[in-house]
Structures are given as structure tokens and as C-alpha cells.
Amino acid sequence: MKNVTSFVDAYPTLRAIYGKDFDEYAGNFGKDAFVLKQTDKPIPRKSVKVNIAASAGDLGNIKESLGQFENKSRYFGERLAENLKYFSKTESIDSVVTTGGCPNIGDWATQEIREYNPNAFLVALSPKFNGEGINPKNLPLFLDQYDLIVYTDMNLVLRSALVGQLTDILFCLHGGYGTSMEMSVAAHSKKVVSFFDMNSKFGVSKFGAKYLRNISYQDTGAVFFKNSDADNLVVRALTEHKVNEEGIRDNLTSVVLYKRVNSNDNKFFLVNIRDAGNPATFYHRGNKKIFPLCQTLITAPREKVLESFKSLADDQSLEILETRKMEEPFVIKMSSEYDAEKSMELTEILRNEIVNKDVGNIFWNRSF
């Protein structure tokens, strides 16, 4: 561990992580800002930057089970860690996770991230509260999972603006006033804002997406959504970020292969092909009757992908049993030789056909 106590000493690390945009906020760090901890882990140069905005107050004041928050926070941290690991590998980039370095939800989630994804770089940017300074002895020294802990000497408003602006993806877990500020800044800055619904009666994560939809009289380019399924939420957020980075939202099609749940008959599969230009439509959905096997995002108009699929169905002697007009999903009947694994091979054939015939490129591919 490096012996770093001055914010000036940590500035190169923060600048390397968050890029040139960090310069805009560096002057807002208070005169008493200092670094509590910095490990020797290599500094990520190219990364996806994720911020967890979460409740740091006394959750005991909420008339709900504290164990409920801890269990769901830890589960979210585990799923975020595993999906970041996959994303980092496929995209050849690092992962940076930032929090306020406070106890409770953010602490529980990052503990799991550290356990399940040791390569992730964890940063805590702690604000001061009520305009008061802070004694280093009172900082949460139990937060061993972090690679960098900085006391910003910023008030909550400035610190929230900092993390809301510099993140790529904001995950809101429960949350109060601080989370709502980070949410607003991130949405105005064209970021991906996601809300993990913890089935609580209160909190930003329960009402934030609806709030943003109701007040967004202008399209900033931000994407925001809510889900109580951690995997669905994280996969969608990472994919939305990649779509934004590549700037291809207006020319994107999603192909998802589903299988029936609790069925011994492997012959029936649902292939959902839909326009992914609308942020609300491209991510996969499962329910009690079907579950997704794999998803592919293709940089091509839906009509071209549909033509390729129909051609493939003819070549493979697959019978299309049903076509729905609105979203164009197909229920296809596989021949008896097709099981779930071979059906997924079929999607590989479709991907190759699309690329070889210059219909489009494969933008994202994932198995579930």
C-alpha cells in the first residue's frame, strides 16, 4: 500500500481513471481533502466507470427489514461483479466502481464486488456532511475492499455532481437526497441511469425512473430504467453503455432465443427479433413460461435481419408456427435433432450468415 495522504499526490490517479473531464471538478475539492488509502494495484487507463449511488443513512429508521437491504445489496454486488468481469474480458477494458465510501448498502455491495471480481478497481469519494469537516479517525476504516479512498472535503451537492458527471453507468440502490442529486446530474449528462428495485416502499430506486420520465421535457440522450432482477438490470446497463459509446442506436436489432420453462419437449423455441433503437425494447425478458438462452445485437435494420432469419429457417427446414405483427417474434418448431445446445448453434449460423452477406455486424452476443 502506498503512503499517500495528500490529495495532490492522488490527483494523477484520479485524472488517469476519470479522464480530462476530472479537471473541471478538481478545483472543487476542499482544502482539507486527503487520501486515506491507495493500494499498489495498477491504475486502469481504459475502463467502464460504474457508480453505485445508495442509502448511507440509518436504515433502521425505515420500517422494513434491515436484513432485506443487506441480502439484496450483496446479491446485486455479486451479479454486478460477475457481469463486469465478463464485460471487461469481452471488451478488453478494466472496471472502475465508485461509491461514497459510506456504510450500509454501498458497503455491502462493494464487499461482494471485491470477492467476486478482484480485478475491479474500487474507489470511495467521501463527502462531508452538514458543512462540517471530518476526523480521519472517524472514517470507515473497515472498508478494506477499496483500492482508493479519498475524503473530498466537498459538500454533498458538489460531490454528487462530481460522481454523476464522471460515471458511465449509475446504479441507484434505494437512495435518498444524495442519490437523487447524482441521478439528476447523470441523466442530464447523457449517462445510463438504472434503478435496482429492492421492493422497498421508499427510496429513489423505486420511483426514480418514473420521476425522470415525467420531468424529461427534453431528450438529453440519457437512458433510464428500473428492474428488480439484478442480472437483467446490469446486462442491460452495460449494453446500453456500449450502444451509446458506439453511437449506433438508430441501426440496431436484437435477436433473443428463448426456451420453454419446465418442458421436456425441446422442439419449441421462441425467437424474438425486434428493433433495438428504442432503449425500452432491446433487452431480454424472461417470465414463468420462457427463459432466454442467448441474445445477439446486430448493427442492421430489423427488416434485413428478418429476411436473413426467414432464409435460414427455410435452409434448416424449420417451420414457423406463429408470427406476431407488433414485435415480430417467431415461435419456431425445431426438428427432433435440435436440443437447447444445438439451437444456440443455430443462432451462430444466423450470425455468420448476417456477417458473410454484409447484412450487418455482430455488436453484442451473450449466453444466459
N, C-alpha and C positions, 0 to 999 in steps of 0.2 A: 504494500500500500504506500502511495506517495505521501510525503509530508507536505501537504498543501493546506494553507489556512487563508490565504489572500484570494479575494475574488479575481484580482488582476492575474494571478497565477493560473486560475481556471478558465480565463477568458478564451485562450486558444482552443481548449477542448470544446467549450460551448459553441464557439464560432465554427469549428470543424463539423460538429454534429448538426447544427441548425442552419448553417449556411450564411450567406451575406445578409439575409433578412434579419439576422440576430443583431446586427449593428444598430438597427433602428431602435432597439429596446435596451441596448447595453447601458445607455446613459440613464435609464430609469432605475437601475439597481441602486439601492441606498448606500450611503457612506459606510454603514456598518455591515454591509454584505460580506459574507465569508464562506469558505468551503469547509464543511465538516468532514467530508470523506471523499477520496478519489482513489480508485483501485488502479492497478497496473494493466488492466485489460486494454487491448488495442482500441483506439478511438475509431468508431465507424465513420467512414468517409461518404459512402453511398448507402442510404438506408430508407426504409419506410418508417415514418415517425408517427407513433401512436400515443395518444394521451388518454389516461383514464381519469375522468372527472367524476368524483364520488363524494358521498357524505363523509365528513370528518368529525362531525359533532357527536354529541351523546345520543346514540341510537336508542338508549334506554328510555328516552322521552317519548318515543313512538310506541304506541300500544300494539306492538307486534313482536313476534319472537326475534330476539337478537340472534339466536341460532339460525333462523331462516336467512338473515342477511349474510352471516358468515358462510354458511354452506353454499349459497348461490354465488357469493363473491369468489370463493375458492374454486368453484366449478367453472365460473367464467374465466378466471385466470388460467386454469388448466387448458381450456379449449382455445383461448387466445394464444397461449404458448405453443400448442401443437400446430395450430394453423399458421402462426408466424414462422415456425420452423420450416413448414412446407413451402410457404411463400418465399422465404429467404433463399431456400435451396433452388426453387424453380426460376426465380428472378435474379439469382446471383447478387443479392444485396443483403445488407445487415438489417437488424431490427432494433429500434430505439423505443423504449416505453417510458413515458414521463408521467409523474404524478405530483401531487403537492407535498408528498413526504409526510402525510398525516396518518393518524391511526384509523382503525376500523376498515371500511370497505376497500379502500385503495391498498392498504397494507396487506389485507388478506389475499387480494387478487395477485399482487406482485410477489408474494411469497410462493404462490403456485407457479407463476411465470419463471421464477428463478429455478425452481425444482425441475420443471418440465422443459425448459429451454435455457440451459446455462449460457448459451452464446448471446442471448439478448442483452442489450446494454440498457440498464435501468437507471433513470435519472429522477431525483427528487428536487423540485424547485419550490421551496417552502416560503410562504408569505408571512408577513407579520399581521397580527390581528388587532383591531381597535386602536390602530396608530401607535401601539406600544412596541418597544424593542423586545428582544428575546435573549435569554441567558443560554449560552451553549450547553450548560448542564441540564437544561430542561428540554433540549431537543430529543426527539425519539431515537435514542441510540440503539434501540432494539431492532431498527430497520436494517438488518445486516444484509438484506438481499440487494441493496443498491450499489451501483458502481460509482455514482457521483451524487453527493448530497450538497446542495447549495442553499444557504439561507439568503434570500434575495434582498431582505430589508425593504421590500416593496409592500404597499398596501394591497389588499385583496383585489381591488379593481385593476391596478396595473399588472399584477401577477397574472390575473385571469386573461387580460388582453394579450400578455406575452405568450402563454401556452396555447390560447385559442388561435393565435395567428401563426405560430410556428409548427403546429401539428399538421399531419396529413389526414389523420383519422381521429375523430374524437368519440370515445365511448363514454356514455353517461350511465352511471350506475347509481340509482336512487338520486341523490343530489339535492342541494338547496340553493341558496343565493349565489355562492361561488360557481357552482356548476352551471347555473342559468346564464351567468355572465360569459363563461367560457363557451357555452353553446351559442350564444348570440354572436360573439366575435368570430367563431369558426364558421358559422353559417354565412355571415356577411363576407367572409374571406374565401368563399367558394370551396370549403372543405367538405369532407364526408362526415356527417354528424349522425351517430347511431345511438339508439336508446335500448339498453337491456332492461326489459320489463321484468322486475323482480316480484311481480304480483303484490306490490305494496299498495296501500290506499293513498299514499302520498308520494311526493318526490318528482324531480324533473324527468326521470326516465319513464314515468307513467304518462305524463301529459306533454312532454317537450315536443314530440313530433307533431301532434295536433296543434300546439301553440304556434309553431313555426309555419305550418300550412295556413293558419288563419291570419297571420300578420304579414305574410310574404306577398306584398302587393307588387313587388318587382322580382324578377328572376335573377338571382345573383350567381347562379350556376352551382349553388350548394345542393347536396343530396342529403336527405334526412329520412329516417325510417325507424321503426320500432319492431322488436321481436323478443319473445320470451325464450326462444331456443338459441342458446349461445353459439352453437356451430353455424346455424343459418345466419345469424347476425354477423359473425366475424367473417365468414366466407363472402357474404355479400359486401361488407365494408371494404375488404381487401380488393375484391373485384371492381367495385365502384372506383376505388382509388386508381387502379391500373387503367380503367377506361378513361378517367379524367386525365391521367398522365399522358396517355397516347392520343387523346383528342379524337376518338373515333366513335363517339356515342351515336352519331347520326347514321352510322352504317354498320350496325351490329345486330347479329341474330343469335338467339340462344336455342340450343338443342339439348333437351334433357330426356334421358331414358329412365323410365320407371318400371317397377315390377309390383305385382300384386302382393299384399301382405298376407301371411298365413295361408298361402295357397300351394298345394302340391303340384298344381298344373303350371309348368314353366313356359307354356306356349303363348301366353298373352302378355304383351308389354304395351306400355303407353309411351309414345314418342311425342314430346311437346316441342313444337317449333314455333317460336314467336319473335316478334320484333323486340329487340332489347334496347332500342333507342330511348324508350320511356324507363327511367330508373326504377319505376314501380313494378316492372314486368319481367326483368331478365333473370332474377334469382330463382333458384329452385324452391319448390314447395312439396312437402310430403303431408300425408294425413294418415288416418287409421286404416285406409284401404290400400294405399300405394306408398312406396318409398323410392327415392331416387337412387339409381345405380351410378350414373355419371352425368356430367354436364360439359358441354363444349360451347364456347362463344366464338363466333365466326365473323370476320370482318367482310360481310357481304349482305346484300338486301335479302329479306326473308323470301321473296319470290324465287330468287336464284337457288337458295338452299332447299326450298320446297321442290323445285324441279329436280335437283340432284337426288333428293330422298326418294321421290317417286320413281326415278330411273333406277335407283339402287334396289327399291322394292321389287321392280319387275325383274331385274337381273338375278336377285336372290330368291325369286318365287315366293315373295311374302304377300299375303293377302291383306289389304287394307279394309278393315271391318267398319270403320266409322270415321267421318270427318266432321269436325265442328267448325262452323264458319267464323266465329269470333276470333279465336286464338290459334286456329289451325293445328290442334293436336291430332295425332293419329293413334288409334288402337290397332295394332298390327298383330296378326296371327303368325307365330313362328312355326316353321316345320319342326318335327319331333326331335331333330338333331340339335336344336338350339336350347341350351340351358342358359343360366344367367351369365356365365363367363363368356360363352360364345356370342351371346347377344351384345355384350360390351365390345367384343371383337368387331361386330357389325358396325358399331359407331366409328371404329378405327378405319374401316373400309370407306365409310362415308367421308371421314376427314380427308383421307388420301385422295378420294375422287374429287372433292372440292378443291383441293390444292392443285392436283395434277391438271385439272381442267380450267385452272385460273379463275374459278368462281370467286374465291376469296382466300384469306389466310386464317389459320387457327390462332385465335387470340388467347384463349384460356381453356384448359382441359383439366378436369378433376374427377376422380372417382370418390364415392362416398362409402 
